[in-house]
Amino acid sequence: MHDALFFEKYKNKIVKCNLCPHYCLIQEDKHGVCAIRKNVGGKLFSLVYGRAVGCSPDPIEKKPLYHFLPGTRIFSYATAGCNFKCSFCQNWNISQVSKGEAGQIIGEKQSPSEIIRDAISMNCKSIAMTYNEPSIQFEYALDVAKEAKSKGLSNVFVSNGYITKEPINEISKYLDAINIDLKSFDDEFYKKVCGARLKPVLDAIKYYYKKGVWLEITTLVIPDENDSTDELKQIAKFIASIDKNIPWHISRFHPDFEMMDRRVTPLKTLLKAYQIGQEAGLNYTYLGNIKTNDFEHTLCPNCKEVLIGRSGFLNIENNLEGSKCKYCSQEIPGIF
């Protein structure tokens, strides 16, 4: 166990966790919603500090991040647990394993320095806290991020965005980029499918942006759940209201976990979402989880030339000069 941050002590050894918007009131010897933060003797502890899962190098495009160190390798890791319970979770064997009567804390012992050592040995330029919600392992992630910075590496969260302002203030000192899943624009969807609420996610997106963390957004489009034209327009409008240069990744759903009975997202739905992004004025809209690469390229918003050509997770063409289009000198937002 490791001392947890962001909690208050109440009477009768009850603690209130302030890390995420669930604001769990946790009785002694009980866990919060994430099932990895436990009240022991009236004090909150993390059960996953130093217990890493899924340690491996990835193309950074897999996160997905398209405007952050393109073409480089990123070292990914996770821990057990999550503060969501998404019915479609592709990493449910990691995110949900700590929950229920048979809950487990899985993972191999890895200190922050060992994580960074392995990343450097595999020629990675950055660290990704990914696969589950990184904020719930906050103390571990923070120490990893500090160690990474001391060794010249960058830090990335792949997140559901369910976090409060105080921890954002702390992690943003070390966090370089984040991809946030904006799973829907319907609060009922968040309640029913994810066990959470929409507004805190929107607030976190705006606050990460305000803190200067490079931001990209992903929406997994699920047939008959979040694929209506109206909802997709609301998502695109929201992103554009913050900054039309925020990349929007529109991802194809494949059946998983508790949604094995659903169909794969039709290509025409993805193309509709792509067009909606264009009509909202978003400069960088991408389609993912599909076999065509026609909508993976980064195009110059000014001259429309291909700046970064992609095939899957591979960069096959790069026409940037620094952060500018080599054809028309248009400045391209991102960290290149």
C-alpha positions in Angstrom: 0.0 0.0 0.0 1.0 3.6 -0.6 -0.3 6.8 0.9 -3.0 8.3 -1.3 -3.4 12.0 -2.1 -6.5 14.1 -2.3 -8.8 12.9 0.5 -10.5 14.2 3.6 -10.9 12.5 7.0 -14.4 12.4 8.4 -15.9 11.1 11.7 -16.0 7.4 12.5 -12.9 6.8 10.3 -14.7 7.6 7.1 -12.7 9.2 4.4 -13.8 11.2 1.3 -11.8 10.7 -1.8 -11.5 13.9 -3.9 -9.5 12.5 -6.7 -12.4 12.1 -9.1 -15.9 13.4 -9.4 -17.4 10.3 -7.7 -16.2 11.9 -4.4 -16.5 8.5 -2.8 -17.3 8.4 1.0 -15.4 5.3 2.0 -15.9 3.4 5.3 -13.0 1.7 7.1 -11.7 -1.4 5.2 -13.7 -0.5 2.1 -12.8 0.7 -1.4 -13.9 3.5 -3.6 -15.7 3.0 -7.0 -12.3 2.3 -8.6 -11.7 -0.6 -6.2 -8.0 0.3 -5.8 -8.1 3.1 -3.2 -8.8 1.7 0.2 -9.6 3.2 3.7 -7.3 1.6 6.2 -7.7 2.9 9.7 -9.3 6.1 8.6 -6.6 6.9 6.0 -6.7 6.5 2.3 -4.2 4.2 0.5 -3.5 3.2 -3.1 -3.2 -0.5 -3.6 -1.6 -0.3 -7.1 1.4 1.9 -6.5 4.3 0.1 -8.2 2.1 -2.6 -9.7 2.4 -2.2 -13.4 0.4 -4.0 -16.1 0.9 -4.2 -19.9 4.4 -2.7 -20.0 5.3 -2.4 -23.7 6.5 0.0 -26.4 3.9 1.2 -28.9 3.7 3.6 -31.9 2.5 6.8 -30.4 -0.2 6.8 -33.1 -1.8 3.9 -31.3 -2.9 6.0 -28.3 -4.1 7.8 -30.6 -2.0 10.9 -30.8 -1.4 12.3 -34.2 0.0 15.8 -33.4 2.4 14.8 -30.7 5.9 13.4 -31.5 4.6 11.6 -34.6 6.5 8.5 -35.7 8.1 7.9 -32.3 7.7 5.1 -29.8 5.9 5.5 -26.5 6.3 3.2 -23.5 2.8 2.1 -22.3 1.8 0.8 -18.9 -1.3 0.6 -16.7 -2.5 -0.7 -13.3 -5.5 -2.6 -12.2 -8.8 -0.7 -11.7 -10.9 2.1 -13.2 -13.4 4.7 -12.0 -15.7 3.8 -14.9 -17.5 0.5 -15.7 -18.0 0.9 -19.4 -20.0 -2.0 -20.9 -17.9 -1.9 -24.1 -14.5 -1.7 -22.4 -11.7 -3.3 -24.6 -9.4 -3.6 -21.6 -11.9 -4.9 -19.1 -9.5 -7.6 -17.9 -7.3 -4.8 -16.6 -9.8 -2.1 -15.7 -12.5 -4.2 -14.0 -10.3 -7.0 -12.4 -10.2 -5.3 -9.0 -13.9 -5.1 -8.6 -16.5 -7.4 -7.1 -16.0 -10.1 -4.5 -13.2 -11.8 -6.5 -11.4 -8.5 -7.1 -7.7 -8.7 -7.7 -4.8 -6.3 -7.6 -2.7 -7.6 -10.5 0.6 -6.3 -11.9 4.3 -6.8 -11.6 6.4 -4.8 -9.2 7.9 -1.9 -11.1 9.4 1.2 -9.5 9.1 4.5 -11.4 12.8 4.4 -12.1 12.4 0.8 -13.6 9.6 2.0 -15.8 11.8 4.8 -17.2 14.8 2.5 -17.5 12.8 0.1 -19.6 11.4 2.9 -21.8 14.8 4.3 -22.5 16.2 0.8 -23.3 13.4 0.4 -25.9 14.2 3.8 -27.5 10.9 5.4 -26.4 10.6 9.1 -26.3 7.6 9.3 -23.9 5.6 7.4 -21.3 1.9 6.6 -21.7 -0.3 5.9 -18.7 -3.0 4.0 -20.6 -5.3 0.9 -20.9 -7.1 1.8 -17.7 -7.9 5.3 -16.3 -4.5 6.7 -15.3 -5.8 9.2 -12.7 -6.8 6.4 -10.3 -3.1 5.4 -10.0 -2.3 9.1 -9.4 0.5 8.7 -6.9 2.3 6.2 -9.1 1.7 8.1 -12.3 3.0 11.3 -10.7 6.2 9.7 -9.6 6.7 8.1 -13.0 6.1 11.4 -14.7 8.6 13.2 -12.5 11.2 10.5 -13.2 10.5 10.7 -16.9 11.0 14.4 -17.0 14.3 14.1 -15.2 15.5 11.7 -17.9 14.2 13.9 -20.8 11.1 11.9 -21.6 7.6 13.2 -22.2 4.4 12.1 -20.4 1.0 11.2 -21.8 -2.3 10.2 -20.3 -5.0 8.3 -22.2 -7.9 9.1 -20.1 -11.7 9.1 -19.6 -11.4 12.7 -18.2 -13.0 11.8 -14.9 -10.8 13.8 -12.6 -11.1 16.9 -10.4 -9.2 20.2 -10.7 -6.7 19.8 -7.9 -5.0 16.7 -9.3 -5.1 18.3 -12.8 -3.2 21.2 -11.3 -0.5 18.8 -10.0 -0.1 16.4 -12.9 -0.2 19.2 -15.5 3.2 20.3 -14.3 4.6 17.1 -15.8 2.0 16.0 -18.4 2.8 16.9 -22.0 -0.2 15.5 -23.8 -3.5 13.8 -23.2 -6.1 11.9 -25.3 -9.5 12.1 -23.6 -12.4 9.8 -24.5 -15.5 11.9 -25.0 -17.7 8.9 -25.1 -21.0 10.6 -25.6 -22.8 14.0 -25.2 -25.6 12.4 -23.3 -25.6 12.3 -19.5 -27.9 9.3 -19.5 -25.4 7.4 -21.6 -22.6 8.1 -19.1 -24.9 7.0 -16.2 -26.1 3.8 -17.9 -23.1 2.7 -19.8 -20.1 4.1 -17.9 -21.4 4.6 -14.4 -20.5 8.3 -14.4 -21.7 11.7 -15.5 -21.0 13.9 -18.6 -20.4 17.4 -17.2 -17.2 16.6 -15.2 -15.6 15.1 -18.4 -16.4 18.3 -20.3 -15.0 20.4 -17.4 -11.8 18.4 -17.4 -11.3 18.7 -21.1 -11.6 22.5 -20.8 -9.3 22.6 -17.8 -6.6 20.4 -19.3 -6.7 22.7 -22.3 -6.5 25.8 -20.1 -3.4 24.3 -18.3 -1.6 24.0 -21.7 -1.5 20.2 -22.0 -1.6 19.2 -25.6 -5.1 17.7 -26.1 -6.7 15.3 -28.6 -10.2 13.7 -28.2 -11.5 10.3 -29.2 -15.1 9.2 -29.6 -15.9 5.5 -30.0 -19.1 5.5 -32.1 -21.4 2.7 -31.0 -24.4 1.8 -33.1 -27.8 2.8 -31.5 -26.0 4.3 -28.5 -24.2 7.5 -29.4 -24.3 7.6 -33.2 -27.2 10.0 -33.9 -26.5 13.0 -36.1 -27.6 15.3 -33.3 -25.3 13.9 -30.7 -22.3 13.8 -33.1 -23.0 17.4 -34.0 -23.0 18.3 -30.3 -19.6 16.7 -29.7 -18.1 18.4 -32.7 -19.6 21.8 -31.7 -18.2 21.4 -28.2 -14.7 20.6 -29.4 -14.8 23.5 -31.9 -16.0 25.9 -29.1 -12.7 25.2 -27.3 -10.3 25.2 -30.2 -10.9 24.1 -33.9 -7.3 22.8 -33.9 -8.0 20.0 -31.4 -7.8 16.7 -33.3 -11.0 14.6 -33.1 -10.5 10.8 -33.5 -13.7 9.1 -34.5 -13.2 5.4 -33.8 -15.1 2.3 -35.0 -16.7 0.1 -32.4 -16.1 -3.6 -32.3 -18.1 -5.9 -29.9 -16.4 -6.5 -26.5 -17.0 -7.2 -22.8 -20.8 -6.8 -22.1 -21.6 -5.5 -25.7 -20.9 -8.7 -27.6 -24.3 -8.6 -29.1 -23.8 -5.3 -30.9 -22.8 -4.8 -34.5 -19.6 -3.1 -35.8 -20.1 0.6 -36.6 -21.1 0.9 -40.3 -18.6 2.8 -42.4 -21.3 5.2 -43.5 -21.8 6.3 -39.8 -18.1 7.0 -39.5 -18.1 9.0 -42.7 -21.2 10.9 -41.4 -19.3 11.8 -38.2 -16.2 12.8 -40.3 -18.4 15.2 -42.3 -19.9 16.6 -39.2 -16.5 17.4 -37.9 -15.7 19.2 -41.1 -18.9 21.1 -41.0 -18.2 22.2 -37.4 -14.9 23.7 -38.6 -12.6 21.2 -37.0 -9.3 21.3 -38.8 -8.2 17.8 -37.9 -10.7 15.0 -37.9 -9.6 11.3 -38.2 -11.2 8.0 -38.5 -9.8 5.0 -36.6 -10.2 1.2 -36.3 -10.9 0.9 -40.0 -8.8 -0.6 -42.8 -8.8 2.4 -45.2 -6.1 5.0 -44.6 -7.9 7.8 -46.5 -9.0 9.5 -43.3 -5.8 8.9 -41.2 -3.7 11.5 -43.0 -3.0 14.9 -41.5 -3.8 17.5 -44.1 -2.8 21.1 -44.2 -5.9 23.2 -43.4 -4.7 25.9 -45.8 -3.4 24.2 -48.9 -4.9 20.7 -48.3 -1.6 18.9 -49.0 -0.8 15.7 -47.1 1.5 16.7 -44.2 1.7 13.3 -42.4 0.7 10.3 -44.4 -0.3 7.2 -42.3 -1.0 3.6 -42.9 -2.3 2.0 -39.7 0.1 3.0 -37.0 2.9 3.7 -39.4 4.0 7.1 -40.8 4.7 6.7 -44.5 5.1 10.4 -45.3 6.1 13.5 -43.5 6.0 16.9 -45.1 6.4 19.1 -42.1 9.3 21.5 -41.7 9.5 21.9 -38.0 5.9 22.6 -37.2 5.1 24.2 -40.6 3.7 22.9 -43.9 6.5 22.7 -46.3 4.2 23.7 -49.2 2.6 26.9 -47.9 4.4 27.5 -44.5 1.1 27.2 -42.5 1.8 26.7 -38.8 0.4 23.3 -37.7 -0.6 23.0 -34.0 1.0 20.2 -32.0 4.3 19.1 -30.6 6.6 17.9 -33.4 
